[in-house]
Every structure is written in structure tokens, then in C-alpha cells.
């Protein structure tokens, strides 16, 4: 093997290690969404008239806050990568757009309004699990618990949304703890 080939091989190895060493998202994002989900998912059980307004405001605003916190975190740990940031923005942006488009089905009368909540949970669960597989492994637990929450919505009558909120908040809090430890240990 020539010196140039060995150098190229070494650089390929280093690039692979660096690309796999991306830190998890900042723990604050997980904690923020844990609180939001605990509140927002319990609204149908206690104040259903406020649920749509809550999510129409907090969903996009939380996405923007998460974007800012993620950028600040990546810059702080020295792994600011525009392509990685764009992947996160696209992933979560597509989730928001998908939920918005699903809401149009309700608005246009194609599906009953009570279907929107479970459908949104299904979309969010799917998005979290995919993000856990492709972007940030700490999102697998909350995504999995959202799928469990979807089952709760189908089979539990009393306080089902509050149970979903608790499950999701626990999953996100666990992710926040794990992400905080990983960054602190680094």
C-alpha cells in the first residue's frame, strides 16, 4: 500500500469516527418537550377546548426553540455541522407539515375530529422512532412509549390522554437524563 493510499484510508477512518461521534441533542430540548407533552396531552381530559390552540402555538414555537437550542449546543460542543442541522430541521419540519396536512382532513370533513388526536400521536411516534434510528438514539424510548400511548388511546377510556402525556414525559425525561450524562461524561 502506497503512502497516499494509507493516508486516504486513515482519513476515511477518522472521518467515519467523527461522523459517528455526534453528541446527543441538548438535554434541555428533551426536558422542554417532556413538560410540553405532559401539559398538552392532558388537555383533552381537562380542557379540551384549549388543546388545538395550545398545539398550534406550542408545536411550531417549540420547533423553533429546539432548532435554536440544537444550534447553540452543537456550537458549544464544537460539532456544528450544517448538513446535520439541515437533516434535523427537515425531519422535524416534515413531521409538522404532515400533522398540518392531516388536520386538513378533519377541517375538510373527510375524517371525524376525534380521529385527529390519535393520528397525530401516530405521526409523532413514527417521527420519533425514525429520528431515534437515524438522528439521535435517545429518541427511541420516547417514540416507543408514544406507540404504547397510541394503544392506550384505542383501549382506555378514562384519562387516556393524561396517561399518554405521562408516558411521553417519562420517555423524554429519561432521554434528557441520558443525554445530559453523555455530554457531561464526554
C-alpha positions in Angstrom: 0.0 0.0 0.0 1.5 3.3 -1.0 1.8 6.2 1.4 -1.0 8.1 -0.3 -3.4 5.1 -0.1 -2.6 4.6 3.6 -3.2 8.3 4.2 -6.5 8.2 2.4 -7.5 5.1 4.4 -6.6 6.8 7.6 -8.5 9.9 6.7 -11.6 7.8 5.8 -11.4 6.1 9.1 -11.1 9.4 11.0 -14.0 10.9 9.1 -16.1 7.9 9.9 -15.3 8.1 13.6 -16.0 11.8 13.8 -19.3 11.4 11.9 -20.5 8.7 14.4 -19.4 10.7 17.4 -22.0 13.4 17.1 -23.3 14.2 20.6 -27.0 13.8 21.5 -29.2 16.8 21.4 -29.1 19.1 24.4 -30.9 17.7 27.4 -32.8 20.9 27.7 -34.7 20.1 24.5 -35.9 16.8 26.0 -36.9 18.4 29.2 -38.8 21.2 27.4 -40.8 18.7 25.3 -41.4 16.5 28.4 -43.1 19.4 30.1 -45.0 20.4 26.9 -46.2 16.9 26.3 -47.3 16.4 30.0 -49.4 19.6 29.7 -50.5 19.3 26.1 -51.5 15.7 26.2 -53.6 16.1 29.3 -55.6 19.0 27.9 -58.2 16.7 26.2 -59.1 15.2 29.6 -59.3 18.6 31.5 -59.6 21.4 29.0 -60.4 20.0 25.5 -61.4 23.4 24.1 -57.8 24.7 24.6 -56.0 21.7 23.1 -55.9 22.8 19.4 -54.8 26.3 20.3 -52.1 25.0 22.6 -50.6 22.7 20.0 -51.0 25.2 17.1 -48.9 27.7 19.1 -46.5 25.5 21.1 -45.8 23.0 18.3 -44.2 25.4 15.9 -42.8 27.7 18.6 -41.2 24.6 20.3 -39.8 23.5 16.9 -38.1 27.0 16.6 -36.8 26.8 20.2 -35.5 23.3 19.6 -33.8 24.5 16.5 -32.1 27.3 18.4 -31.1 25.1 21.3 -29.7 22.4 19.0 -27.7 25.0 17.1 -26.3 26.5 20.3 -25.5 23.1 21.7 -23.7 21.9 18.5 -21.6 25.1 18.5 -20.8 24.8 22.2 -19.5 21.2 21.8 -17.6 22.1 18.7 -19.6 19.9 16.3 -21.5 22.4 14.3 -22.4 20.7 11.0 -24.7 22.5 8.6 -25.7 19.3 6.9 -26.6 17.5 10.2 -28.6 20.6 11.3 -30.4 20.6 8.0 -31.3 16.9 8.4 -32.8 17.6 11.8 -34.7 20.7 10.6 -36.1 18.7 7.6 -37.0 15.7 9.7 -39.0 17.7 12.3 -40.3 20.2 9.8 -41.8 17.3 7.7 -43.4 16.0 10.9 -45.1 19.4 11.5 -46.2 19.6 7.9 -47.6 16.1 7.9 -49.6 16.8 11.1 -50.9 20.0 9.5 -51.9 18.2 6.3 -53.6 15.5 8.4 -55.5 18.3 10.2 -56.9 19.4 6.8 -58.6 16.0 6.6 -60.6 16.9 9.6 -61.2 20.5 8.5 -62.5 19.4 5.2 -64.8 16.8 6.8 -63.0 13.8 5.4 -62.4 12.3 8.8 -64.1 13.0 12.2 -62.4 15.4 14.5 -61.9 12.8 17.3 -59.5 10.9 14.9 -57.0 13.8 14.7 -55.5 13.2 18.2 -54.6 9.6 17.8 -53.5 10.2 14.2 -51.2 13.0 15.4 -49.8 10.7 18.1 -49.1 8.0 15.5 -47.3 10.5 13.2 -45.2 11.9 16.1 -44.4 8.3 17.4 -43.3 7.3 13.9 -41.2 10.5 13.6 -39.5 10.0 17.0 -38.7 6.4 16.2 -37.2 7.3 12.8 -35.3 10.1 14.5 -34.0 7.6 17.1 -32.8 5.3 14.3 -31.3 7.9 12.1 -30.6 11.1 14.1 -30.4 10.6 17.9 -30.7 7.2 19.6 -32.1 8.8 22.7 -35.4 9.4 20.9 -36.2 5.7 20.6 -37.6 5.3 24.1 -40.0 8.3 23.9 -41.0 7.2 20.4 -41.7 3.7 21.6 -43.7 5.0 24.5 -45.8 7.1 22.1 -46.7 3.9 20.3 -47.8 2.5 23.6 -49.7 5.7 24.2 -51.5 5.2 20.8 -52.6 1.8 22.1 -53.8 3.5 25.3 -55.9 5.9 23.3 -57.5 3.0 21.5 -58.3 0.8 24.5 -58.5 3.0 27.6 -61.5 5.3 28.2 -60.8 7.3 31.3 -57.9 9.8 31.3 -56.3 8.2 28.3 -54.7 11.4 27.1 -53.2 12.1 30.6 -51.7 8.6 30.6 -50.2 9.3 27.1 -48.8 12.6 28.4 -47.2 10.9 31.4 -45.7 8.1 29.2 -44.2 10.5 26.8 -43.0 12.9 29.5 -41.3 9.9 31.2 -39.7 8.8 28.0 -38.4 12.3 27.2 -37.2 12.9 30.8 -35.2 9.6 30.6 -33.8 10.8 27.3 -32.9 14.1 28.9 -31.1 12.4 31.7 -29.2 10.1 29.4 -28.2 12.9 27.0 -27.1 15.0 29.9 -24.9 12.2 31.3 -23.4 11.5 27.8 -22.4 15.1 27.3 -21.2 15.5 30.9 -19.1 12.3 30.6 -17.5 13.5 27.3 
